[in-house]
Amino acid sequence: MTAVDSAGTAAAPLTPFRPVSEWSRTLMPFRGAIALLLLCQIAQAFAALTLPTLSAHVIDLGILRDDRRKIGQMGVAMLGAGLAQVTCSVLAAWLGARRHSWR
């Protein structure tokens, strides 16, 4: 789609997207924050996906075998995974909210 000015000549094409080369120049000062944000998101997803597996281990290895020690171990592991998930979530939100301080 091209715009037409008042004289009827075609103006520069209107594109809603920027070229990738411009993205890289714009995002280059923030590459550390972006990498840390991606790392936080991956860690948060890993922790969230670990919780159901740990819950299954509590049932399979602890409750069905009546092993209170295993139940306690899995409970501590679940607590650690939950805390890691919350910490990564808060850190990712904080990093996303910071705008210009990473330059």
N, C-alpha and C positions, 0 to 999 in steps of 0.2 A: 504494500500500500504506500503510495506516495502522496505527499501534500502538494497542493497547488496554491501559489501565492496570489495576490490580488491582480497581478499582471497576466495571470493565466499560464505562467511557466511552472514547470515541475520543480519543486524544492527537493531537498535531501529526503531520502526515504525515512519514514517514521517506523522505528523498530522499538518494541518495548524491552528488548534485551540488550545487554551490553556485550561486547566481544569478550571472549575468554581472556585475552591478553590484558584487557582492562581490569578484569576480576583479579588476576594474579597481582597486578600492581597495587590494587586497592587493599587486598587481603594480606599482602606480604608482611606488613608491620604486626599483624595479629596472628602470625602462624604459630607461635608458642601457645597462645590462649586457645586457638582452634584445636591444636593437637591435644592439649590438656582437657578440653571440653569433650572431644571424641573419646579419649581414654576414660573419662568419668562416665560417659554414657555406656560404653562397652562394659565397664566394671559393674555399673548399676544393673544392666540387663543380665549379666552373668549371675549376680547375687540373687536377682529375682527368679531366675530359672533354676537356681540351686535349691531354693526353699522347698519346692514339692518333692524333689529327690530325697532331701534330708527327712522330710515328713514320712515318706514311704519307708525309709530306713528305720525310723523310730518304730513304726508298726511291725515291719518284717523282722528286724533284728532285735528289737527291744521288747515290745509288748507280747508278740507271739511266742518268744522264747523266755519270757519273764526275766529279762536281763535288765535290772535297774541301772546298772553301771552304763550300759550302752544307751539307755534312754537319757541319762544325764549327759553323756558325751554328745549325743545328737542334739539335745536341747541347747547345749552351749554353742555348738556349731550353727544351729539355726539362729540363735541370738546374734552371733557374730555376723552371719550373712545378712540379717535384717539391719543391723547397725551399719554395715558396709553399704547396703543399698540406700539407706537414709542419708548417710554422709555423702555419698557420691551424688545423690539427687540434689542435696542442698548446695554442694560445691558447684555442680553444673548450673544450677539456677543463679548462683552468685556470679559465676564467670560470664554467663549470658547477660546478666544485668549490667556488668561493667562495660563501659563503652569505649572510652578513649585512654584509659590508664595503662593499656598494655603496649603502647608504642615505644 
